[in-house]
Amino acid sequence: MEINEALLKLEAHEKECLVRYENIQRQLDDHHKRFDNLDAAMNRQLVVMITVIPVVIGVIEFIK
């Protein structure tokens, strides 16, 4: 194998790797968006629980 042939194969390999890594990065970005949405939903639920639980306890104590 000549040096030029090896360089051509190496360049082709680098191009394929670049495409593969771009796809991996795109998938990671998509997952990041999903995790942001999940985090926001969990924060909303936490706020609701922090608000509702004391009210329920207050109502129960009032009924007693």
N, CA, C, O and CB atoms as a CASP TS submission, in Angstrom:
PFRMAT TS
TARGET T0000
AUTHOR 0000-0000-0000
METHOD Language model
MODEL 1
PARENT N/A
ATOM      1  N   MET     1       0.848  -1.172   0.000  1.00  0.00           N
ATOM      2  CA  MET     1       0.000   0.000   0.000  1.00  0.00           C
ATOM      3  C   MET     1       0.893   1.235   0.000  1.00  0.00           C
ATOM      4  O   MET     1       1.831   1.351   0.789  1.00  0.00           O
ATOM      5  CB  MET     1      -0.965  -0.002   1.220  1.00  0.00           C
ATOM      6  N   GLU     2       0.585   2.118  -0.876  1.00  0.00           N
ATOM      7  CA  GLU     2       1.377   3.328  -0.951  1.00  0.00           C
ATOM      8  C   GLU     2       0.881   4.347   0.070  1.00  0.00           C
ATOM      9  O   GLU     2      -0.208   4.221   0.630  1.00  0.00           O
ATOM     10  CB  GLU     2       1.331   3.913  -2.366  1.00  0.00           C
ATOM     11  N   ILE     3       1.702   5.345   0.288  1.00  0.00           N
ATOM     12  CA  ILE     3       1.364   6.380   1.263  1.00  0.00           C
ATOM     13  C   ILE     3       0.113   7.147   0.832  1.00  0.00           C
ATOM     14  O   ILE     3      -0.754   7.437   1.656  1.00  0.00           O
ATOM     15  CB  ILE     3       2.543   7.349   1.447  1.00  0.00           C
ATOM     16  N   ASN     4       0.020   7.475  -0.459  1.00  0.00           N
ATOM     17  CA  ASN     4      -1.147   8.212  -0.955  1.00  0.00           C
ATOM     18  C   ASN     4      -2.426   7.406  -0.765  1.00  0.00           C
ATOM     19  O   ASN     4      -3.465   7.950  -0.391  1.00  0.00           O
ATOM     20  CB  ASN     4      -0.968   8.568  -2.439  1.00  0.00           C
ATOM     21  N   GLU     5      -2.340   6.129  -1.019  1.00  0.00           N
ATOM     22  CA  GLU     5      -3.501   5.250  -0.855  1.00  0.00           C
ATOM     23  C   GLU     5      -3.916   5.190   0.615  1.00  0.00           C
ATOM     24  O   GLU     5      -5.105   5.212   0.933  1.00  0.00           O
ATOM     25  CB  GLU     5      -3.189   3.830  -1.385  1.00  0.00           C
ATOM     26  N   ALA     6      -2.939   5.115   1.494  1.00  0.00           N
ATOM     27  CA  ALA     6      -3.227   5.083   2.931  1.00  0.00           C
ATOM     28  C   ALA     6      -3.855   6.405   3.378  1.00  0.00           C
ATOM     29  O   ALA     6      -4.784   6.413   4.186  1.00  0.00           O
ATOM     30  CB  ALA     6      -1.936   4.801   3.739  1.00  0.00           C
ATOM     31  N   LEU     7      -3.347   7.517   2.853  1.00  0.00           N
ATOM     32  CA  LEU     7      -3.917   8.823   3.204  1.00  0.00           C
ATOM     33  C   LEU     7      -5.355   8.947   2.712  1.00  0.00           C
ATOM     34  O   LEU     7      -6.200   9.494   3.420  1.00  0.00           O
ATOM     35  CB  LEU     7      -3.065   9.954   2.617  1.00  0.00           C
ATOM     36  N   LEU     8      -5.642   8.455   1.526  1.00  0.00           N
ATOM     37  CA  LEU     8      -7.011   8.493   1.005  1.00  0.00           C
ATOM     38  C   LEU     8      -7.954   7.672   1.875  1.00  0.00           C
ATOM     39  O   LEU     8      -9.070   8.101   2.168  1.00  0.00           O
ATOM     40  CB  LEU     8      -7.049   7.979  -0.437  1.00  0.00           C
ATOM     41  N   LYS     9      -7.506   6.501   2.283  1.00  0.00           N
ATOM     42  CA  LYS     9      -8.332   5.663   3.158  1.00  0.00           C
ATOM     43  C   LYS     9      -8.544   6.329   4.511  1.00  0.00           C
ATOM     44  O   LYS     9      -9.638   6.271   5.072  1.00  0.00           O
ATOM     45  CB  LYS     9      -7.688   4.284   3.347  1.00  0.00           C
ATOM     46  N   LEU    10      -7.504   6.956   5.030  1.00  0.00           N
ATOM     47  CA  LEU    10      -7.612   7.643   6.310  1.00  0.00           C
ATOM     48  C   LEU    10      -8.576   8.821   6.217  1.00  0.00           C
ATOM     49  O   LEU    10      -9.375   9.035   7.129  1.00  0.00           O
ATOM     50  CB  LEU    10      -6.235   8.122   6.775  1.00  0.00           C
ATOM     51  N   GLU    11      -8.514   9.579   5.140  1.00  0.00           N
ATOM     52  CA  GLU    11      -9.430  10.703   4.953  1.00  0.00           C
ATOM     53  C   GLU    11     -10.876  10.227   4.833  1.00  0.00           C
ATOM     54  O   GLU    11     -11.783  10.848   5.387  1.00  0.00           O
ATOM     55  CB  GLU    11      -9.039  11.506   3.710  1.00  0.00           C
ATOM     56  N   ALA    12     -11.091   9.138   4.118  1.00  0.00           N
ATOM     57  CA  ALA    12     -12.439   8.582   3.985  1.00  0.00           C
ATOM     58  C   ALA    12     -12.954   8.125   5.344  1.00  0.00           C
ATOM     59  O   ALA    12     -14.118   8.337   5.684  1.00  0.00           O
ATOM     60  CB  ALA    12     -12.450   7.405   2.983  1.00  0.00           C
ATOM     61  N   HIS    13     -12.083   7.505   6.105  1.00  0.00           N
ATOM     62  CA  HIS    13     -12.454   7.052   7.451  1.00  0.00           C
ATOM     63  C   HIS    13     -12.812   8.245   8.343  1.00  0.00           C
ATOM     64  O   HIS    13     -13.787   8.190   9.093  1.00  0.00           O
ATOM     65  CB  HIS    13     -11.299   6.237   8.086  1.00  0.00           C
ATOM     66  N   GLU    14     -12.038   9.304   8.263  1.00  0.00           N
ATOM     67  CA  GLU    14     -12.308  10.500   9.070  1.00  0.00           C
ATOM     68  C   GLU    14     -13.646  11.130   8.694  1.00  0.00           C
ATOM     69  O   GLU    14     -14.365  11.613   9.568  1.00  0.00           O
ATOM     70  CB  GLU    14     -11.181  11.528   8.898  1.00  0.00           C
ATOM     71  N   LYS    15     -13.986  11.131   7.412  1.00  0.00           N
ATOM     72  CA  LYS    15     -15.272  11.679   6.974  1.00  0.00           C
ATOM     73  C   LYS    15     -16.425  10.854   7.543  1.00  0.00           C
ATOM     74  O   LYS    15     -17.418  11.411   8.011  1.00  0.00           O
ATOM     75  CB  LYS    15     -15.351  11.716   5.431  1.00  0.00           C
ATOM     76  N   GLU    16     -16.297   9.548   7.504  1.00  0.00           N
ATOM     77  CA  GLU    16     -17.349   8.678   8.048  1.00  0.00           C
ATOM     78  C   GLU    16     -17.479   8.859   9.550  1.00  0.00           C
ATOM     79  O   GLU    16     -18.589   8.875  10.082  1.00  0.00           O
ATOM     80  CB  GLU    16     -17.057   7.205   7.722  1.00  0.00           C
ATOM     81  N   CYS    17     -16.369   8.995  10.228  1.00  0.00           N
ATOM     82  CA  CYS    17     -16.408   9.216  11.677  1.00  0.00           C
ATOM     83  C   CYS    17     -17.060  10.551  12.008  1.00  0.00           C
ATOM     84  O   CYS    17     -17.800  10.660  12.986  1.00  0.00           O
ATOM     85  CB  CYS    17     -14.993   9.163  12.269  1.00  0.00           C
ATOM     86  N   LEU    18     -16.789  11.557  11.199  1.00  0.00           N
ATOM     87  CA  LEU    18     -17.390  12.876  11.419  1.00  0.00           C
ATOM     88  C   LEU    18     -18.913  12.793  11.321  1.00  0.00           C
ATOM     89  O   LEU    18     -19.620  13.365  12.152  1.00  0.00           O
ATOM     90  CB  LEU    18     -16.845  13.900  10.397  1.00  0.00           C
ATOM     91  N   VAL    19     -19.415  12.094  10.324  1.00  0.00           N
ATOM     92  CA  VAL    19     -20.857  11.911  10.171  1.00  0.00           C
ATOM     93  C   VAL    19     -21.421  11.155  11.370  1.00  0.00           C
ATOM     94  O   VAL    19     -22.473  11.514  11.900  1.00  0.00           O
ATOM     95  CB  VAL    19     -21.176  11.158   8.860  1.00  0.00           C
ATOM     96  N   ARG    20     -20.727  10.120  11.788  1.00  0.00           N
ATOM     97  CA  ARG    20     -21.186   9.318  12.927  1.00  0.00           C
ATOM     98  C   ARG    20     -21.231  10.162  14.204  1.00  0.00           C
ATOM     99  O   ARG    20     -22.203  10.094  14.956  1.00  0.00           O
ATOM    100  CB  ARG    20     -20.265   8.094  13.131  1.00  0.00           C
ATOM    101  N   TYR    21     -20.192  10.949  14.449  1.00  0.00           N
ATOM    102  CA  TYR    21     -20.155  11.772  15.657  1.00  0.00           C
ATOM    103  C   TYR    21     -21.190  12.899  15.611  1.00  0.00           C
ATOM    104  O   TYR    21     -21.726  13.290  16.648  1.00  0.00           O
ATOM    105  CB  TYR    21     -18.759  12.357  15.848  1.00  0.00           C
ATOM    106  N   GLU    22     -21.470  13.418  14.421  1.00  0.00           N
ATOM    107  CA  GLU    22     -22.530  14.428  14.302  1.00  0.00           C
ATOM    108  C   GLU    22     -23.888  13.818  14.661  1.00  0.00           C
ATOM    109  O   GLU    22     -24.701  14.460  15.325  1.00  0.00           O
ATOM    110  CB  GLU    22     -22.567  15.014  12.863  1.00  0.00           C
ATOM    111  N   ASN    23     -24.131  12.586  14.226  1.00  0.00           N
ATOM    112  CA  ASN    23     -25.380  11.896  14.564  1.00  0.00           C
ATOM    113  C   ASN    23     -25.476  11.643  16.064  1.00  0.00           C
ATOM    114  O   ASN    23     -26.541  11.809  16.658  1.00  0.00           O
ATOM    115  CB  ASN    23     -25.483  10.569  13.798  1.00  0.00           C
ATOM    116  N   ILE    24     -24.384  11.248  16.665  1.00  0.00           N
ATOM    117  CA  ILE    24     -24.361  11.018  18.112  1.00  0.00           C
ATOM    118  C   ILE    24     -24.655  12.323  18.842  1.00  0.00           C
ATOM    119  O   ILE    24     -25.433  12.338  19.795  1.00  0.00           O
ATOM    120  CB  ILE    24     -22.990  10.438  18.562  1.00  0.00           C
ATOM    121  N   GLN    25     -24.040  13.419  18.402  1.00  0.00           N
ATOM    122  CA  GLN    25     -24.273  14.717  19.050  1.00  0.00           C
ATOM    123  C   GLN    25     -25.726  15.148  18.909  1.00  0.00           C
ATOM    124  O   GLN    25     -26.307  15.695  19.845  1.00  0.00           O
ATOM    125  CB  GLN    25     -23.350  15.790  18.455  1.00  0.00           C
ATOM    126  N   ARG    26     -26.308  14.904  17.752  1.00  0.00           N
ATOM    127  CA  ARG    26     -27.714  15.259  17.526  1.00  0.00           C
ATOM    128  C   ARG    26     -28.614  14.475  18.488  1.00  0.00           C
ATOM    129  O   ARG    26     -29.553  15.031  19.058  1.00  0.00           O
ATOM    130  CB  ARG    26     -28.121  14.977  16.050  1.00  0.00           C
ATOM    131  N   GLN    27     -28.324  13.187  18.665  1.00  0.00           N
ATOM    132  CA  GLN    27     -29.109  12.373  19.592  1.00  0.00           C
ATOM    133  C   GLN    27     -28.951  12.867  21.025  1.00  0.00           C
ATOM    134  O   GLN    27     -29.926  12.907  21.776  1.00  0.00           O
ATOM    135  CB  GLN    27     -28.694  10.903  19.495  1.00  0.00           C
ATOM    136  N   LEU    28     -27.749  13.240  21.406  1.00  0.00           N
ATOM    137  CA  LEU    28     -27.531  13.762  22.753  1.00  0.00           C
ATOM    138  C   LEU    28     -28.295  15.064  22.962  1.00  0.00           C
ATOM    139  O   LEU    28     -28.857  15.291  24.033  1.00  0.00           O
ATOM    140  CB  LEU    28     -26.036  13.981  23.006  1.00  0.00           C
ATOM    141  N   ASP    29     -28.317  15.915  21.946  1.00  0.00           N
ATOM    142  CA  ASP    29     -29.067  17.167  22.042  1.00  0.00           C
ATOM    143  C   ASP    29     -30.560  16.897  22.202  1.00  0.00           C
ATOM    144  O   ASP    29     -31.231  17.565  22.988  1.00  0.00           O
ATOM    145  CB  ASP    29     -28.817  18.039  20.803  1.00  0.00           C
ATOM    146  N   ASP    30     -31.084  15.919  21.457  1.00  0.00           N
ATOM    147  CA  ASP    30     -32.501  15.563  21.577  1.00  0.00           C
ATOM    148  C   ASP    30     -32.820  15.055  22.976  1.00  0.00           C
ATOM    149  O   ASP    30     -33.849  15.410  23.550  1.00  0.00           O
ATOM    150  CB  ASP    30     -32.879  14.504  20.536  1.00  0.00           C
ATOM    151  N   HIS    31     -31.941  14.229  23.522  1.00  0.00           N
ATOM    152  CA  HIS    31     -32.161  13.708  24.874  1.00  0.00           C
ATOM    153  C   HIS    31     -32.078  14.839  25.900  1.00  0.00           C
ATOM    154  O   HIS    31     -32.797  14.833  26.899  1.00  0.00           O
ATOM    155  CB  HIS    31     -31.129  12.605  25.208  1.00  0.00           C
ATOM    156  N   HIS    32     -31.206  15.798  25.648  1.00  0.00           N
ATOM    157  CA  HIS    32     -31.082  16.934  26.570  1.00  0.00           C
ATOM    158  C   HIS    32     -32.401  17.701  26.631  1.00  0.00           C
ATOM    159  O   HIS    32     -32.829  18.111  27.710  1.00  0.00           O
ATOM    160  CB  HIS    32     -29.927  17.877  26.132  1.00  0.00           C
ATOM    161  N   LYS    33     -33.048  17.896  25.482  1.00  0.00           N
ATOM    162  CA  LYS    33     -34.344  18.578  25.448  1.00  0.00           C
ATOM    163  C   LYS    33     -35.385  17.785  26.233  1.00  0.00           C
ATOM    164  O   LYS    33     -36.182  18.360  26.975  1.00  0.00           O
ATOM    165  CB  LYS    33     -34.814  18.779  23.992  1.00  0.00           C
ATOM    166  N   ARG    34     -35.374  16.458  26.067  1.00  0.00           N
ATOM    167  CA  ARG    34     -36.337  15.622  26.800  1.00  0.00           C
ATOM    168  C   ARG    34     -36.113  15.726  28.304  1.00  0.00           C
ATOM    169  O   ARG    34     -37.069  15.835  29.072  1.00  0.00           O
ATOM    170  CB  ARG    34     -36.228  14.152  26.352  1.00  0.00           C
ATOM    171  N   PHE    35     -34.862  15.692  28.720  1.00  0.00           N
ATOM    172  CA  PHE    35     -34.573  15.783  30.151  1.00  0.00           C
ATOM    173  C   PHE    35     -34.951  17.146  30.712  1.00  0.00           C
ATOM    174  O   PHE    35     -35.377  17.240  31.863  1.00  0.00           O
ATOM    175  CB  PHE    35     -33.097  15.507  30.411  1.00  0.00           C
ATOM    176  N   ASP    36     -34.804  18.206  29.920  1.00  0.00           N
ATOM    177  CA  ASP    36     -35.245  19.528  30.361  1.00  0.00           C
ATOM    178  C   ASP    36     -36.759  19.535  30.577  1.00  0.00           C
ATOM    179  O   ASP    36     -37.248  20.091  31.560  1.00  0.00           O
ATOM    180  CB  ASP    36     -34.842  20.609  29.330  1.00  0.00           C
ATOM    181  N   ASN    37     -37.500  18.912  29.649  1.00  0.00           N
ATOM    182  CA  ASN    37     -38.955  18.834  29.794  1.00  0.00           C
ATOM    183  C   ASN    37     -39.339  18.008  31.008  1.00  0.00           C
ATOM    184  O   ASN    37     -40.251  18.379  31.747  1.00  0.00           O
ATOM    185  CB  ASN    37     -39.589  18.237  28.537  1.00  0.00           C
ATOM    186  N   LEU    38     -38.658  16.903  31.221  1.00  0.00           N
ATOM    187  CA  LEU    38     -38.933  16.052  32.371  1.00  0.00           C
ATOM    188  C   LEU    38     -38.630  16.792  33.669  1.00  0.00           C
ATOM    189  O   LEU    38     -39.387  16.687  34.634  1.00  0.00           O
ATOM    190  CB  LEU    38     -38.112  14.757  32.291  1.00  0.00           C
ATOM    191  N   ASP    39     -37.547  17.527  33.699  1.00  0.00           N
ATOM    192  CA  ASP    39     -37.176  18.295  34.885  1.00  0.00           C
ATOM    193  C   ASP    39     -38.229  19.362  35.194  1.00  0.00           C
ATOM    194  O   ASP    39     -38.585  19.571  36.354  1.00  0.00           O
ATOM    195  CB  ASP    39     -35.797  18.950  34.690  1.00  0.00           C
ATOM    196  N   ALA    40     -38.721  20.026  34.162  1.00  0.00           N
ATOM    197  CA  ALA    40     -39.750  21.046  34.357  1.00  0.00           C
ATOM    198  C   ALA    40     -41.036  20.416  34.897  1.00  0.00           C
ATOM    199  O   ALA    40     -41.678  20.986  35.779  1.00  0.00           O
ATOM    200  CB  ALA    40     -40.033  21.787  33.034  1.00  0.00           C
ATOM    201  N   ALA    41     -41.411  19.262  34.384  1.00  0.00           N
ATOM    202  CA  ALA    41     -42.616  18.575  34.859  1.00  0.00           C
ATOM    203  C   ALA    41     -42.459  18.157  36.323  1.00  0.00           C
ATOM    204  O   ALA    41     -43.399  18.286  37.107  1.00  0.00           O
ATOM    205  CB  ALA    41     -42.914  17.339  33.981  1.00  0.00           C
ATOM    206  N   MET    42     -41.300  17.667  36.687  1.00  0.00           N
ATOM    207  CA  MET    42     -41.063  17.264  38.077  1.00  0.00           C
ATOM    208  C   MET    42     -41.105  18.474  39.005  1.00  0.00           C
ATOM    209  O   MET    42     -41.615  18.379  40.122  1.00  0.00           O
ATOM    210  CB  MET    42     -39.708  16.543  38.209  1.00  0.00           C
ATOM    211  N   ASN    43     -40.577  19.606  38.557  1.00  0.00           N
ATOM    212  CA  ASN    43     -40.625  20.820  39.370  1.00  0.00           C
ATOM    213  C   ASN    43     -42.058  21.291  39.574  1.00  0.00           C
ATOM    214  O   ASN    43     -42.415  21.727  40.668  1.00  0.00           O
ATOM    215  CB  ASN    43     -39.798  21.929  38.721  1.00  0.00           C
ATOM    216  N   ARG    44     -42.884  21.209  38.532  1.00  0.00           N
ATOM    217  CA  ARG    44     -44.297  21.586  38.667  1.00  0.00           C
ATOM    218  C   ARG    44     -44.994  20.680  39.665  1.00  0.00           C
ATOM    219  O   ARG    44     -45.767  21.155  40.497  1.00  0.00           O
ATOM    220  CB  ARG    44     -45.013  21.524  37.306  1.00  0.00           C
ATOM    221  N   GLN    45     -44.730  19.381  39.595  1.00  0.00           N
ATOM    222  CA  GLN    45     -45.356  18.444  40.525  1.00  0.00           C
ATOM    223  C   GLN    45     -44.906  18.717  41.952  1.00  0.00           C
ATOM    224  O   GLN    45     -45.703  18.600  42.882  1.00  0.00           O
ATOM    225  CB  GLN    45     -45.029  16.999  40.135  1.00  0.00           C
ATOM    226  N   LEU    46     -43.661  19.074  42.137  1.00  0.00           N
ATOM    227  CA  LEU    46     -43.145  19.381  43.467  1.00  0.00           C
ATOM    228  C   LEU    46     -43.852  20.605  44.042  1.00  0.00           C
ATOM    229  O   LEU    46     -44.219  20.621  45.217  1.00  0.00           O
ATOM    230  CB  LEU    46     -41.624  19.614  43.416  1.00  0.00           C
ATOM    231  N   VAL    47     -44.040  21.617  43.221  1.00  0.00           N
ATOM    232  CA  VAL    47     -44.737  22.815  43.681  1.00  0.00           C
ATOM    233  C   VAL    47     -46.171  22.474  44.080  1.00  0.00           C
ATOM    234  O   VAL    47     -46.666  22.960  45.097  1.00  0.00           O
ATOM    235  CB  VAL    47     -44.728  23.903  42.586  1.00  0.00           C
ATOM    236  N   VAL    48     -46.830  21.649  43.291  1.00  0.00           N
ATOM    237  CA  VAL    48     -48.202  21.247  43.607  1.00  0.00           C
ATOM    238  C   VAL    48     -48.234  20.477  44.922  1.00  0.00           C
ATOM    239  O   VAL    48     -49.101  20.729  45.758  1.00  0.00           O
ATOM    240  CB  VAL    48     -48.799  20.390  42.468  1.00  0.00           C
ATOM    241  N   MET    49     -47.317  19.556  45.118  1.00  0.00           N
ATOM    242  CA  MET    49     -47.299  18.775  46.359  1.00  0.00           C
ATOM    243  C   MET    49     -47.011  19.662  47.569  1.00  0.00           C
ATOM    244  O   MET    49     -47.626  19.496  48.622  1.00  0.00           O
ATOM    245  CB  MET    49     -46.250  17.656  46.270  1.00  0.00           C
ATOM    246  N   ILE    50     -46.088  20.592  47.422  1.00  0.00           N
ATOM    247  CA  ILE    50     -45.756  21.479  48.536  1.00  0.00           C
ATOM    248  C   ILE    50     -46.958  22.354  48.881  1.00  0.00           C
ATOM    249  O   ILE    50     -47.134  22.744  50.035  1.00  0.00           O
ATOM    250  CB  ILE    50     -44.528  22.356  48.191  1.00  0.00           C
ATOM    251  N   THR    51     -47.776  22.658  47.894  1.00  0.00           N
ATOM    252  CA  THR    51     -48.963  23.483  48.126  1.00  0.00           C
ATOM    253  C   THR    51     -50.129  22.654  48.668  1.00  0.00           C
ATOM    254  O   THR    51     -50.808  23.092  49.597  1.00  0.00           O
ATOM    255  CB  THR    51     -49.380  24.181  46.831  1.00  0.00           C
ATOM    256  N   VAL    52     -50.368  21.493  48.120  1.00  0.00           N
ATOM    257  CA  VAL    52     -51.551  20.699  48.452  1.00  0.00           C
ATOM    258  C   VAL    52     -51.418  20.001  49.803  1.00  0.00           C
ATOM    259  O   VAL    52     -52.386  19.975  50.563  1.00  0.00           O
ATOM    260  CB  VAL    52     -51.804  19.668  47.368  1.00  0.00           C
ATOM    261  N   ILE    53     -50.280  19.445  50.123  1.00  0.00           N
ATOM    262  CA  ILE    53     -50.130  18.663  51.361  1.00  0.00           C
ATOM    263  C   ILE    53     -50.429  19.502  52.605  1.00  0.00           C
ATOM    264  O   ILE    53     -51.177  19.032  53.463  1.00  0.00           O
ATOM    265  CB  ILE    53     -48.711  18.090  51.455  1.00  0.00           C
ATOM    266  N   PRO    54     -49.894  20.707  52.751  1.00  0.00           N
ATOM    267  CA  PRO    54     -50.258  21.490  53.941  1.00  0.00           C
ATOM    268  C   PRO    54     -51.753  21.835  53.997  1.00  0.00           C
ATOM    269  O   PRO    54     -52.336  21.890  55.079  1.00  0.00           O
ATOM    270  CB  PRO    54     -49.442  22.773  53.978  1.00  0.00           C
ATOM    271  N   VAL    55     -52.365  22.067  52.842  1.00  0.00           N
ATOM    272  CA  VAL    55     -53.795  22.355  52.818  1.00  0.00           C
ATOM    273  C   VAL    55     -54.587  21.137  53.289  1.00  0.00           C
ATOM    274  O   VAL    55     -55.513  21.271  54.088  1.00  0.00           O
ATOM    275  CB  VAL    55     -54.241  22.775  51.403  1.00  0.00           C
ATOM    276  N   VAL    56     -54.232  19.962  52.803  1.00  0.00           N
ATOM    277  CA  VAL    56     -54.911  18.730  53.217  1.00  0.00           C
ATOM    278  C   VAL    56     -54.721  18.506  54.711  1.00  0.00           C
ATOM    279  O   VAL    56     -55.676  18.157  55.404  1.00  0.00           O
ATOM    280  CB  VAL    56     -54.382  17.515  52.420  1.00  0.00           C
ATOM    281  N   ILE    57     -53.525  18.697  55.213  1.00  0.00           N
ATOM    282  CA  ILE    57     -53.283  18.527  56.645  1.00  0.00           C
ATOM    283  C   ILE    57     -54.094  19.532  57.435  1.00  0.00           C
ATOM    284  O   ILE    57     -54.651  19.186  58.477  1.00  0.00           O
ATOM    285  CB  ILE    57     -51.791  18.675  56.970  1.00  0.00           C
ATOM    286  N   GLY    58     -54.174  20.758  56.971  1.00  0.00           N
ATOM    287  CA  GLY    58     -54.976  21.771  57.641  1.00  0.00           C
ATOM    288  C   GLY    58     -56.450  21.408  57.676  1.00  0.00           C
ATOM    289  O   GLY    58     -57.110  21.574  58.702  1.00  0.00           O
ATOM    290  N   VAL    59     -56.970  20.912  56.560  1.00  0.00           N
ATOM    291  CA  VAL    59     -58.372  20.502  56.516  1.00  0.00           C
ATOM    292  C   VAL    59     -58.629  19.343  57.466  1.00  0.00           C
ATOM    293  O   VAL    59     -59.648  19.335  58.156  1.00  0.00           O
ATOM    294  CB  VAL    59     -58.772  20.113  55.092  1.00  0.00           C
ATOM    295  N   ILE    60     -57.748  18.380  57.519  1.00  0.00           N
ATOM    296  CA  ILE    60     -57.897  17.224  58.413  1.00  0.00           C
ATOM    297  C   ILE    60     -57.875  17.691  59.864  1.00  0.00           C
ATOM    298  O   ILE    60     -58.682  17.236  60.675  1.00  0.00           O
ATOM    299  CB  ILE    60     -56.772  16.179  58.162  1.00  0.00           C
ATOM    300  N   GLU    61     -56.979  18.574  60.187  1.00  0.00           N
ATOM    301  CA  GLU    61     -56.903  19.090  61.563  1.00  0.00           C
ATOM    302  C   GLU    61     -58.164  19.903  61.900  1.00  0.00           C
ATOM    303  O   GLU    61     -58.642  19.868  63.034  1.00  0.00           O
ATOM    304  CB  GLU    61     -55.628  19.970  61.748  1.00  0.00           C
ATOM    305  N   PHE    62     -58.688  20.619  60.930  1.00  0.00           N
ATOM    306  CA  PHE    62     -59.894  21.406  61.156  1.00  0.00           C
ATOM    307  C   PHE    62     -61.099  20.494  61.405  1.00  0.00           C
ATOM    308  O   PHE    62     -61.949  20.795  62.242  1.00  0.00           O
ATOM    309  CB  PHE    62     -60.162  22.330  59.956  1.00  0.00           C
ATOM    310  N   ILE    63     -61.164  19.378  60.672  1.00  0.00           N
ATOM    311  CA  ILE    63     -62.272  18.439  60.826  1.00  0.00           C
ATOM    312  C   ILE    63     -62.245  17.756  62.187  1.00  0.00           C
ATOM    313  O   ILE    63     -63.301  17.480  62.757  1.00  0.00           O
ATOM    314  CB  ILE    63     -62.231  17.393  59.722  1.00  0.00           C
ATOM    315  N   LYS    64     -61.070  17.484  62.710  1.00  0.00           N
ATOM    316  CA  LYS    64     -60.954  16.803  64.006  1.00  0.00           C
ATOM    317  C   LYS    64     -61.612  17.651  65.014  1.00  0.00           C
ATOM    318  O   LYS    64     -61.649  17.294  66.191  1.00  0.00           O
ATOM    319  CB  LYS    64     -59.492  16.523  64.400  1.00  0.00           C
TER
END
